[in-house]
Amino acid sequence: MKKNLFRLTVVLVTVIMCITSCSLFQSEFDKRVNHALDYSVMQLKKSAAAIENPLQFARSGNPDGTWRTTDMYGWTSGHFPGCLWYAWEYSKDPSLKAAAIKWTEALEPVKDYTGNHDVGFMIYCSYGNGYRLTHNESYVPVIVKAAESLSTRYTRPVGLIQSWNSNDRWKYPVIIDNMMNLELIFFAAKHGGFSELYLIAEEHALNTMKNHVREDGSTFHVVDYDPETGAVRAKNTAQGYADDSTWSRGQAWGLYGFTMTYRETKNPVFLRTAQKLADFYIEHLPEDYVPYWDFFAPNIPNEKRDTSAGAIAASGLLELSTLVSDKAVSKKYYRTALNILNSLCSPEYLTEGTNSPGILQHAVGSIPHNVEVDVSLIYGDYYFLEALLRYKRGIKN
């Protein structure tokens, strides 16, 4: 009897300690999240005032504390107004709403752009968030037309939306990043776009799943196709360490993209694929949960981190945690997302105390091209804010 009582006491004490520890983490984490959001609002107000020109869009931080900007046709142009929308969603500061509208509506001509696959980033991150938050019906035709423009890059022999134009190396390159742009097409399919849009997005996802995803759940960055037959010509990388390595931001794009595609289609094959990518991602994270730029970069732990890859994955994992039915698996995805965000909110990764105009530091654009290495990147900031707000909106586990 005494032995059983002792065992029960030990169990109760353990449970109480666990609850107390979790509560303390949650309390400190909530403080970090709120601080990061308050800091983000301040940084974005400064950025809007500094850039001022609505035809220039923040892209990456310069050493002198200014933004390197892009025009409306740069692939990151939609992330700056997207950040402004998120900052307004959190703060309700009218100056941020005005800035979000200004930089969003400056992108209107992009609805007719067919030069690459990035129209989804340009228009859905800007107009899509604007519509979500304001229900401005004038934004819908812009989104629909942009999706129809993007769909012109789809061809039946290949069954995929071509990412980049053909060049000396590739004839019909499709990159894992392109999964992110399907959200624009799914939206348009539900809001008056032509009937084939849904099927185009679904087929693109099925073929990406077939040819980009390896057996172990890792991903290729670039798959090149024969435009006449649809046959795979090559599987390569453009921004990763090697063709057979795993570029961490590409893995994050895939994790997020297949999660979103499952949400839109309810096809369980996409959920299984999202989980497969998520499990690989989680298994290869370092101790502080912020990934190296490539999971197989040769000099780990002396390689650059990529906070943008961490932010994208955290946002995707938060949504994924709400879609899986297994409670233990759901909790794993949720807790990993919070652990990533907990690190990103820390002084190690926030730009606070530096001269960077961005929110997160230590992001990587492309190490193979020596472009935007160890800087603030606007798309990293965008998905960081999205993840923080997804958490704040009440995704709990």
DAQUI-V357781 format. One record per residue. N is the residue number from 1. RES is the residue in three letters. PHI is phi in whole degrees, 0 to 359 (none if undefined). PSI is psi as a letter, one per 30 degrees, with the letter a starting at -180 (* if undefined). OMEGA is omega as a letter, one per 30 degrees, with the letter a starting at -180 (none if undefined). Layout:
n=N res=RES phi=PHI psi=PSI omega=OMEGA
n=N res=RES phi=PHI psi=PSI omega=OMEGA
This chain:
n=1 res=MET phi=none psi=e omega=l
n=2 res=LYS phi=295 psi=e omega=l
n=3 res=LYS phi=296 psi=e omega=l
n=4 res=ASN phi=296 psi=e omega=l
n=5 res=LEU phi=297 psi=e omega=l
n=6 res=PHE phi=297 psi=e omega=l
n=7 res=ARG phi=298 psi=e omega=l
n=8 res=LEU phi=298 psi=e omega=l
n=9 res=THR phi=298 psi=e omega=l
n=10 res=VAL phi=298 psi=e omega=l
n=11 res=VAL phi=297 psi=e omega=a
n=12 res=LEU phi=296 psi=e omega=l
n=13 res=VAL phi=297 psi=e omega=l
n=14 res=THR phi=298 psi=e omega=l
n=15 res=VAL phi=298 psi=e omega=l
n=16 res=ILE phi=299 psi=e omega=l
n=17 res=MET phi=296 psi=e omega=l
n=18 res=CYS phi=295 psi=e omega=l
n=19 res=ILE phi=298 psi=e omega=l
n=20 res=THR phi=297 psi=e omega=a
n=21 res=SER phi=297 psi=e omega=l
n=22 res=CYS phi=297 psi=e omega=a
n=23 res=SER phi=295 psi=e omega=l
n=24 res=LEU phi=295 psi=e omega=l
n=25 res=PHE phi=300 psi=e omega=a
n=26 res=GLN phi=299 psi=e omega=a
n=27 res=SER phi=296 psi=e omega=a
n=28 res=GLU phi=292 psi=e omega=l
n=29 res=PHE phi=296 psi=e omega=l
n=30 res=ASP phi=300 psi=e omega=l
n=31 res=LYS phi=297 psi=e omega=l
n=32 res=ARG phi=296 psi=e omega=a
n=33 res=VAL phi=298 psi=e omega=a
n=34 res=ASN phi=297 psi=e omega=l
n=35 res=HIS phi=295 psi=e omega=a
n=36 res=ALA phi=297 psi=e omega=l
n=37 res=LEU phi=291 psi=e omega=l
n=38 res=ASP phi=299 psi=e omega=l
n=39 res=TYR phi=295 psi=e omega=l
n=40 res=SER phi=298 psi=e omega=l
n=41 res=VAL phi=302 psi=e omega=a
n=42 res=MET phi=298 psi=e omega=a
n=43 res=GLN phi=296 psi=e omega=a
n=44 res=LEU phi=289 psi=e omega=l
n=45 res=LYS phi=295 psi=e omega=l
n=46 res=LYS phi=297 psi=e omega=a
n=47 res=SER phi=295 psi=e omega=l
n=48 res=ALA phi=299 psi=e omega=l
n=49 res=ALA phi=291 psi=e omega=a
n=50 res=ALA phi=285 psi=e omega=a
n=51 res=ILE phi=283 psi=e omega=l
n=52 res=GLU phi=64 psi=e omega=a
n=53 res=ASN phi=291 psi=j omega=a
n=54 res=PRO phi=290 psi=f omega=l
n=55 res=LEU phi=263 psi=g omega=l
n=56 res=GLN phi=241 psi=k omega=a
n=57 res=PHE phi=233 psi=k omega=a
n=58 res=ALA phi=304 psi=k omega=l
n=59 res=ARG phi=231 psi=e omega=a
n=60 res=SER phi=213 psi=l omega=a
n=61 res=GLY phi=283 psi=k omega=l
n=62 res=ASN phi=270 psi=l omega=l
n=63 res=PRO phi=301 psi=f omega=a
n=64 res=ASP phi=274 psi=g omega=l
n=65 res=GLY phi=91 psi=g omega=l
n=66 res=THR phi=261 psi=l omega=l
n=67 res=TRP phi=269 psi=k omega=l
n=68 res=ARG phi=282 psi=k omega=a
n=69 res=THR phi=251 psi=l omega=l
n=70 res=THR phi=228 psi=l omega=l
n=71 res=ASP phi=276 psi=a omega=a
n=72 res=MET phi=295 psi=f omega=a
n=73 res=TYR phi=264 psi=g omega=l
n=74 res=GLY phi=289 psi=k omega=a
n=75 res=TRP phi=295 psi=f omega=a
n=76 res=THR phi=264 psi=g omega=a
n=77 res=SER phi=301 psi=e omega=a
n=78 res=GLY phi=285 psi=f omega=a
n=79 res=HIS phi=287 psi=e omega=l
n=80 res=PHE phi=293 psi=e omega=l
n=81 res=PRO phi=298 psi=e omega=l
n=82 res=GLY phi=299 psi=e omega=l
n=83 res=CYS phi=298 psi=e omega=l
n=84 res=LEU phi=296 psi=e omega=l
n=85 res=TRP phi=297 psi=e omega=l
n=86 res=TYR phi=296 psi=e omega=l
n=87 res=ALA phi=296 psi=e omega=l
n=88 res=TRP phi=290 psi=e omega=l
n=89 res=GLU phi=304 psi=e omega=a
n=90 res=TYR phi=282 psi=e omega=a
n=91 res=SER phi=265 psi=f omega=a
n=92 res=LYS phi=61 psi=g omega=l
n=93 res=ASP phi=287 psi=j omega=a
n=94 res=PRO phi=298 psi=f omega=l
n=95 res=SER phi=292 psi=e omega=l
n=96 res=LEU phi=287 psi=e omega=l
n=97 res=LYS phi=297 psi=e omega=l
n=98 res=ALA phi=299 psi=e omega=l
n=99 res=ALA phi=293 psi=e omega=l
n=100 res=ALA phi=298 psi=e omega=l
n=101 res=ILE phi=296 psi=e omega=a
n=102 res=LYS phi=300 psi=e omega=a
n=103 res=TRP phi=282 psi=f omega=l
n=104 res=THR phi=292 psi=e omega=a
n=105 res=GLU phi=291 psi=f omega=l
n=106 res=ALA phi=292 psi=f omega=a
n=107 res=LEU phi=272 psi=g omega=a
n=108 res=GLU phi=309 psi=e omega=a
n=109 res=PRO phi=297 psi=f omega=a
n=110 res=VAL phi=295 psi=f omega=a
n=111 res=LYS phi=301 psi=f omega=a
n=112 res=ASP phi=260 psi=g omega=a
n=113 res=TYR phi=280 psi=k omega=l
n=114 res=THR phi=234 psi=g omega=a
n=115 res=GLY phi=286 psi=f omega=l
n=116 res=ASN phi=199 psi=a omega=a
n=117 res=HIS phi=278 psi=f omega=a
n=118 res=ASP phi=280 psi=g omega=l
n=119 res=VAL phi=305 psi=e omega=l
n=120 res=GLY phi=298 psi=e omega=l
n=121 res=PHE phi=298 psi=e omega=a
n=122 res=MET phi=295 psi=e omega=a
n=123 res=ILE phi=263 psi=e omega=a
n=124 res=TYR phi=286 psi=e omega=l
n=125 res=CYS phi=292 psi=f omega=a
n=126 res=SER phi=263 psi=d omega=a
n=127 res=TYR phi=297 psi=e omega=a
n=128 res=GLY phi=298 psi=e omega=l
n=129 res=ASN phi=292 psi=e omega=l
n=130 res=GLY phi=300 psi=e omega=l
n=131 res=TYR phi=292 psi=e omega=l
n=132 res=ARG phi=303 psi=e omega=a
n=133 res=LEU phi=269 psi=f omega=a
n=134 res=THR phi=244 psi=f omega=a
n=135 res=HIS phi=56 psi=h omega=l
n=136 res=ASN phi=288 psi=j omega=a
n=137 res=GLU phi=294 psi=f omega=l
n=138 res=SER phi=290 psi=f omega=l
n=139 res=TYR phi=281 psi=f omega=a
n=140 res=VAL phi=297 psi=e omega=l
n=141 res=PRO phi=300 psi=e omega=l
n=142 res=VAL phi=295 psi=e omega=a
n=143 res=ILE phi=296 psi=e omega=a
n=144 res=VAL phi=297 psi=e omega=a
n=145 res=LYS phi=296 psi=e omega=l
n=146 res=ALA phi=297 psi=e omega=l
n=147 res=ALA phi=296 psi=e omega=l
n=148 res=GLU phi=294 psi=e omega=l
n=149 res=SER phi=296 psi=e omega=l
n=150 res=LEU phi=299 psi=e omega=a
n=151 res=SER phi=294 psi=f omega=l
n=152 res=THR phi=293 psi=f omega=l
n=153 res=ARG phi=272 psi=g omega=l
n=154 res=TYR phi=270 psi=k omega=l
n=155 res=THR phi=230 psi=k omega=a
n=156 res=ARG phi=295 psi=e omega=a
n=157 res=PRO phi=301 psi=e omega=a
n=158 res=VAL phi=267 psi=e omega=a
n=159 res=GLY phi=77 psi=g omega=a
n=160 res=LEU phi=214 psi=l omega=l
n=161 res=ILE phi=278 psi=k omega=a
n=162 res=GLN phi=292 psi=k omega=a
n=163 res=SER phi=280 psi=d omega=l
n=164 res=TRP phi=250 psi=l omega=l
n=165 res=ASN phi=290 psi=l omega=l
n=166 res=SER phi=298 psi=l omega=l
n=167 res=ASN phi=212 psi=a omega=a
n=168 res=ASP phi=295 psi=f omega=a
n=169 res=ARG phi=261 psi=e omega=a
n=170 res=TRP phi=235 psi=k omega=l
n=171 res=LYS phi=266 psi=e omega=a
n=172 res=TYR phi=213 psi=i omega=a
n=173 res=PRO phi=283 psi=k omega=l
n=174 res=VAL phi=234 psi=k omega=a
n=175 res=ILE phi=251 psi=l omega=a
n=176 res=ILE phi=300 psi=f omega=l
n=177 res=ASP phi=306 psi=f omega=a
n=178 res=ASN phi=297 psi=f omega=l
n=179 res=MET phi=302 psi=e omega=a
n=180 res=MET phi=293 psi=f omega=a
n=181 res=ASN phi=279 psi=f omega=l
n=182 res=LEU phi=292 psi=f omega=a
n=183 res=GLU phi=299 psi=e omega=l
n=184 res=LEU phi=301 psi=e omega=a
n=185 res=ILE phi=290 psi=e omega=l
n=186 res=PHE phi=299 psi=e omega=l
n=187 res=PHE phi=299 psi=e omega=a
n=188 res=ALA phi=297 psi=e omega=l
n=189 res=ALA phi=298 psi=f omega=l
n=190 res=LYS phi=269 psi=f omega=a
n=191 res=HIS phi=233 psi=h omega=l
n=192 res=GLY phi=99 psi=g omega=l
n=193 res=GLY phi=290 psi=l omega=a
n=194 res=PHE phi=294 psi=l omega=a
n=195 res=SER phi=296 psi=f omega=a
n=196 res=GLU phi=284 psi=f omega=a
n=197 res=LEU phi=301 psi=e omega=a
n=198 res=TYR phi=301 psi=e omega=a
n=199 res=LEU phi=294 psi=e omega=l
n=200 res=ILE phi=298 psi=e omega=a
n=201 res=ALA phi=296 psi=e omega=a
n=202 res=GLU phi=295 psi=e omega=a
n=203 res=GLU phi=293 psi=e omega=l
n=204 res=HIS phi=301 psi=e omega=a
n=205 res=ALA phi=295 psi=e omega=a
n=206 res=LEU phi=297 psi=e omega=a
n=207 res=ASN phi=286 psi=e omega=l
n=208 res=THR phi=296 psi=e omega=l
n=209 res=MET phi=301 psi=e omega=a
n=210 res=LYS phi=292 psi=e omega=a
n=211 res=ASN phi=249 psi=f omega=a
n=212 res=HIS phi=266 psi=f omega=a
n=213 res=VAL phi=265 psi=k omega=l
n=214 res=ARG phi=279 psi=l omega=a
n=215 res=GLU phi=300 psi=e omega=a
n=216 res=ASP phi=276 psi=g omega=l
n=217 res=GLY phi=93 psi=f omega=l
n=218 res=SER phi=278 psi=l omega=a
n=219 res=THR phi=226 psi=k omega=l
n=220 res=PHE phi=278 psi=l omega=l
n=221 res=HIS phi=279 psi=e omega=a
n=222 res=VAL phi=240 psi=k omega=l
n=223 res=VAL phi=241 psi=k omega=a
n=224 res=ASP phi=256 psi=k omega=a
n=225 res=TYR phi=239 psi=l omega=l
n=226 res=ASP phi=280 psi=j omega=a
n=227 res=PRO phi=294 psi=f omega=a
n=228 res=GLU phi=275 psi=e omega=a
n=229 res=THR phi=247 psi=f omega=a
n=230 res=GLY phi=83 psi=g omega=l
n=231 res=ALA phi=289 psi=k omega=l
n=232 res=VAL phi=287 psi=k omega=l
n=233 res=ARG phi=265 psi=e omega=a
n=234 res=ALA phi=197 psi=l omega=l
n=235 res=LYS phi=234 psi=j omega=a
n=236 res=ASN phi=226 psi=a omega=l
n=237 res=THR phi=230 psi=l omega=l
n=238 res=ALA phi=246 psi=e omega=a
n=239 res=GLN phi=241 psi=f omega=l
n=240 res=GLY phi=271 psi=a omega=a
n=241 res=TYR phi=288 psi=e omega=a
n=242 res=ALA phi=208 psi=l omega=a
n=243 res=ASP phi=301 psi=e omega=a
n=244 res=ASP phi=260 psi=g omega=l
n=245 res=SER phi=267 psi=a omega=a
n=246 res=THR phi=230 psi=j omega=l
n=247 res=TRP phi=292 psi=k omega=a
n=248 res=SER phi=293 psi=e omega=l
n=249 res=ARG phi=288 psi=e omega=l
n=250 res=GLY phi=298 psi=e omega=l
n=251 res=GLN phi=297 psi=e omega=l
n=252 res=ALA phi=293 psi=e omega=l
n=253 res=TRP phi=303 psi=e omega=a
n=254 res=GLY phi=293 psi=e omega=l
n=255 res=LEU phi=304 psi=e omega=a
n=256 res=TYR phi=295 psi=e omega=a
n=257 res=GLY phi=295 psi=e omega=l
n=258 res=PHE phi=288 psi=e omega=l
n=259 res=THR phi=298 psi=e omega=l
n=260 res=MET phi=298 psi=e omega=a
n=261 res=THR phi=294 psi=e omega=l
n=262 res=TYR phi=295 psi=e omega=l
n=263 res=ARG phi=304 psi=e omega=a
n=264 res=GLU phi=279 psi=f omega=a
n=265 res=THR phi=251 psi=f omega=a
n=266 res=LYS phi=61 psi=g omega=l
n=267 res=ASN phi=280 psi=j omega=a
n=268 res=PRO phi=298 psi=f omega=l
n=269 res=VAL phi=297 psi=e omega=l
n=270 res=PHE phi=285 psi=e omega=l
n=271 res=LEU phi=294 psi=e omega=l
n=272 res=ARG phi=298 psi=e omega=l
n=273 res=THR phi=292 psi=e omega=l
n=274 res=ALA phi=302 psi=e omega=a
n=275 res=GLN phi=293 psi=e omega=l
n=276 res=LYS phi=300 psi=e omega=l
n=277 res=LEU phi=292 psi=e omega=l
n=278 res=ALA phi=296 psi=e omega=a
n=279 res=ASP phi=296 psi=e omega=l
n=280 res=PHE phi=298 psi=e omega=a
n=281 res=TYR phi=302 psi=e omega=a
n=282 res=ILE phi=297 psi=e omega=a
n=283 res=GLU phi=296 psi=f omega=a
n=284 res=HIS phi=251 psi=g omega=l
n=285 res=LEU phi=280 psi=k omega=l
n=286 res=PRO phi=286 psi=a omega=a
n=287 res=GLU phi=300 psi=e omega=a
n=288 res=ASP phi=266 psi=g omega=l
n=289 res=TYR phi=74 psi=g omega=l
n=290 res=VAL phi=260 psi=j omega=a
n=291 res=PRO phi=288 psi=l omega=l
n=292 res=TYR phi=289 psi=l omega=a
n=293 res=TRP phi=298 psi=f omega=l
n=294 res=ASP phi=222 psi=k omega=a
n=295 res=PHE phi=296 psi=f omega=a
n=296 res=PHE phi=238 psi=g omega=l
n=297 res=ALA phi=304 psi=k omega=a
n=298 res=PRO phi=289 psi=f omega=a
n=299 res=ASN phi=248 psi=g omega=l
n=300 res=ILE phi=301 psi=k omega=g
n=301 res=PRO phi=267 psi=g omega=a
n=302 res=ASN phi=261 psi=h omega=l
n=303 res=GLU phi=244 psi=l omega=l
n=304 res=LYS phi=290 psi=k omega=l
n=305 res=ARG phi=277 psi=l omega=l
n=306 res=ASP phi=228 psi=j omega=a
n=307 res=THR phi=294 psi=f omega=l
n=308 res=SER phi=295 psi=e omega=l
n=309 res=ALA phi=297 psi=e omega=l
n=310 res=GLY phi=296 psi=e omega=a
n=311 res=ALA phi=294 psi=e omega=l
n=312 res=ILE phi=298 psi=e omega=a
n=313 res=ALA phi=296 psi=e omega=l
n=314 res=ALA phi=300 psi=e omega=l
n=315 res=SER phi=295 psi=e omega=l
n=316 res=GLY phi=296 psi=e omega=a
n=317 res=LEU phi=294 psi=e omega=l
n=318 res=LEU phi=298 psi=e omega=l
n=319 res=GLU phi=293 psi=e omega=a
n=320 res=LEU phi=302 psi=e omega=a
n=321 res=SER phi=298 psi=f omega=a
n=322 res=THR phi=271 psi=f omega=a
n=323 res=LEU phi=254 psi=f omega=a
n=324 res=VAL phi=272 psi=k omega=a
n=325 res=SER phi=273 psi=f omega=l
n=326 res=ASP phi=289 psi=j omega=a
n=327 res=LYS phi=296 psi=e omega=a
n=328 res=ALA phi=294 psi=e omega=l
n=329 res=VAL phi=292 psi=e omega=l
n=330 res=SER phi=303 psi=e omega=a
n=331 res=LYS phi=295 psi=e omega=l
n=332 res=LYS phi=299 psi=e omega=a
n=333 res=TYR phi=294 psi=e omega=a
n=334 res=TYR phi=297 psi=e omega=a
n=335 res=ARG phi=294 psi=e omega=l
n=336 res=THR phi=295 psi=e omega=l
n=337 res=ALA phi=301 psi=e omega=l
n=338 res=LEU phi=294 psi=e omega=l
n=339 res=ASN phi=293 psi=e omega=l
n=340 res=ILE phi=298 psi=e omega=a
n=341 res=LEU phi=295 psi=e omega=l
n=342 res=ASN phi=301 psi=e omega=l
n=343 res=SER phi=289 psi=e omega=a
n=344 res=LEU phi=297 psi=f omega=l
n=345 res=CYS phi=281 psi=f omega=a
n=346 res=SER phi=276 psi=l omega=l
n=347 res=PRO phi=300 psi=f omega=l
n=348 res=GLU phi=295 psi=e omega=a
n=349 res=TYR phi=239 psi=f omega=l
n=350 res=LEU phi=291 psi=l omega=l
n=351 res=THR phi=278 psi=f omega=a
n=352 res=GLU phi=306 psi=k omega=a
n=353 res=GLY phi=90 psi=f omega=l
n=354 res=THR phi=249 psi=l omega=l
n=355 res=ASN phi=263 psi=g omega=a
n=356 res=SER phi=294 psi=k omega=l
n=357 res=PRO phi=279 psi=f omega=a
n=358 res=GLY phi=272 psi=a omega=a
n=359 res=ILE phi=254 psi=e omega=l
n=360 res=LEU phi=255 psi=k omega=l
n=361 res=GLN phi=254 psi=l omega=l
n=362 res=HIS phi=63 psi=h omega=l
n=363 res=ALA phi=256 psi=l omega=a
n=364 res=VAL phi=229 psi=k omega=l
n=365 res=GLY phi=279 psi=d omega=l
n=366 res=SER phi=210 psi=j omega=l
n=367 res=ILE phi=291 psi=e omega=l
n=368 res=PRO phi=301 psi=f omega=l
n=369 res=HIS phi=260 psi=g omega=a
n=370 res=ASN phi=52 psi=h omega=a
n=371 res=VAL phi=239 psi=k omega=l
n=372 res=GLU phi=55 psi=h omega=a
n=373 res=VAL phi=259 psi=k omega=l
n=374 res=ASP phi=60 psi=h omega=a
n=375 res=VAL phi=224 psi=l omega=l
n=376 res=SER phi=275 psi=k omega=l
n=377 res=LEU phi=235 psi=k omega=a
n=378 res=ILE phi=297 psi=e omega=l
n=379 res=TYR phi=285 psi=f omega=l
n=380 res=GLY phi=296 psi=e omega=l
n=381 res=ASP phi=298 psi=e omega=a
n=382 res=TYR phi=300 psi=e omega=a
n=383 res=TYR phi=285 psi=f omega=l
n=384 res=PHE phi=296 psi=e omega=l
n=385 res=LEU phi=298 psi=e omega=l
n=386 res=GLU phi=300 psi=e omega=a
n=387 res=ALA phi=295 psi=e omega=l
n=388 res=LEU phi=299 psi=e omega=a
n=389 res=LEU phi=286 psi=e omega=l
n=390 res=ARG phi=298 psi=e omega=l
n=391 res=TYR phi=296 psi=e omega=a
n=392 res=LYS phi=295 psi=e omega=a
n=393 res=ARG phi=290 psi=f omega=l
n=394 res=GLY phi=116 psi=g omega=l
n=395 res=ILE phi=289 psi=j omega=a
n=396 res=LYS phi=241 psi=l omega=l
n=397 res=ASN phi=199 psi=* omega=none
